[in-house]
């Protein structure tokens, strides 16, 4: 995020699926129940999905979608100095780092700089559970996202949630200036962020 009101660069997620050929007579298709068990086992083992995306709910009336790079979405909240955005970066890699916390801290740093300097940024750490569904399955789970509440000076404030899935990450955030955060957050932003769900593909 280079300046206030502009989203950080985002790369559209591209999933991959390795196809394995088999003889139907030698390797019968798994039953629905065994497929469900398979997916559940992968989720419990925290295996990275082959693809992951945000599934946003209806955007509140009065929000205006802003022009962003392909693969991202960002809205101005009415005529306020608040923006809300979702990001789905890929290419995180296969190393143990960056962790959820490191991804969140890096994004908050960038937003803080866009809000006019991060030297006085006051950050509070927490976690939040986000609902998730699995593509092609009835499995419903909750995923733990790290959360950062941040403030810069008296008028700039925001919130960010992030979680890493192997090579992918999901990030949702809001940032406000002019002291607009508290009013706009309770009026519509909190409800929108809480309505976001994750769609996993294995």
N, C-alpha and C positions, 0 to 999 in steps of 0.2 A: 504494500500500500504506500504509494509515493506521496500522496497528499490527502488531506482530510476529505472524506466522502468518496474515496476511490478504493475499491476492493483490492486486496493483495492478488498477485498473479495466481491463477488456478489452472490446472491441467485436467481436462476431462478424463474421467476414469475409462480405461479400456480393459475389460476383463479378458481372460484367456481360459480355454478349456481344452485339455489334452484328451483327444479321442482315442480309445483303445478298441480295436476290432476284435470280435470274438464270434465263435460259431454258436448259433442259438441252441443247437442240439446239445452241445457240450457245456455251455455256460448259460443256463436259463436266467432270464431277467429276474432281479430281486423282487420280492413282494413289496407292496406299499408299506407294510409295517416294518420290514427290515430296512427299507430306504429311510423311513422316519427315524429308526434307531440309529442308523449310520450318521445321519445329519446331527442328531442329538449328541452322539458321541463326539463328533468333530467340534461342536459348539462347546461342550463341557471341557474338552481338551484344549480349547482356545486355539484351534487350528485356523490359520488365515483363510478367508474365503477367496474364491477366484475373482469375485467382483463384489463391490459394495457401493451403494448409492444412498443419498438422502431421498426420502419420500415426503416432500412438503405438503402440508394441508392447504386449504384455501387461504389465499393471502387476504388479510383484512381490507375492507373497502377503504379507499382513501390513500392506500399505499401506492407509490409510483415506482415501477420497475426502472432501474437505472441501467445504462449501457455498460456492460462489463465484458471481459474476455470470455470466449467460448468455454462453456463448461462450468461457469460460475453463475450465481444469481445474487442480486442485491437490490434492495428497495429503500426508498426514502419514506419515512413514516409521516404521512400527511405533509404539512408544511413546516414540520419541526426540523431541528438540527440533529435528527437521529437517523441512522442507517442500520439495516439488518441484512446480513448476508450468510450464505452457505457456500462452503468450498468442499471439493472432492479431489484433493491432490493425489496423484499417482507418482511412482518412482521413488518411494521412500527408501526402498532397498531391502536387503535381507539381514542386515546387521542388527544387533540388539538395540542400537541407538539409531535415530532418536526415539526416546520413550514418549508416552502420552504427555508426560509433564514437560519434556523438552520441546515438543511440538507446540503445546499451549503457550509456554513461556516465550518462544520465538515469535509467535503470532501476536501476543499481547505487546511485546516490545515494538513490533512494527506498527501496530495500531497506536500505541502511545506516542511514537515519533510523529505519526501523522496528525495526532491531536495537538501537536505543538511542543513536543519534547518529552522524553520519558525519564528525565532525571529525577522528577519528583513523583513518579508513578507509584501509587500505593496499591498493592495487589493482595487479595485474599484468596487462599486456595481452598477448594472443596471438591466434592464429587457429586455426580447426579446419575440416576439410572434412566436410560433411554430405551423405549420399546423397540424391538426388532422382529422382523418376520423373515422367513426363508423362502426364496423363490421356488415355486413348485412344491411347496410343503406346507402343512398346516402348523408347523412348529412356530411357537411364539416365545420369545425370550426377552430378557432385559440386559442391556450392556452398560457397563460402568464407564462413564466419560469423566475426564477431569474437567473441573470448572474453575475459571478465574474471574473474579470480580475485580475491576480496576478503576482507579480514579486518578486524574491528572489535574491538580489545582482544584478550584472550587466549582468549575462548570463542566468539565469533561469527565465522562464516566461511561463504563461499559461492562459487558459480560461476554465470556467466550467459553465454549465447550469443545473438547477435542478427544478423539480416540484413534489409535493406530490399529490397522488391520494388515499386518505383514507389509506388503509393498504399498498399501493404500492408507489414507487417513481421511477422516471426516471432521469438519470444523464448522461450527455455527457461532455467530457472534452478533452483537449489537454494540454500537458506539454512538454516543450523543455528546453534543456541545451545548453551549448556552444554558446549561442547567436544566435541560429538557428530560434528563434520564428518568427521574422518579415518576413523573406524570405519565410519560409515554410508555414506560415499562409496565406499569400496573394497568394501563388502559388497553394495550393490545400486544405489546412486544412479548411479554412473559407467556401469554396464551399461545402465541404463534410458536415460540421456541419449544414450549412444552408439548406442542402437537406434532413436532417433527418426529418421524420414525425412520428406522434404518431398514434397508432391504439387502439381505445377504444372498449371495449365490455360491453354492458349493459344487 
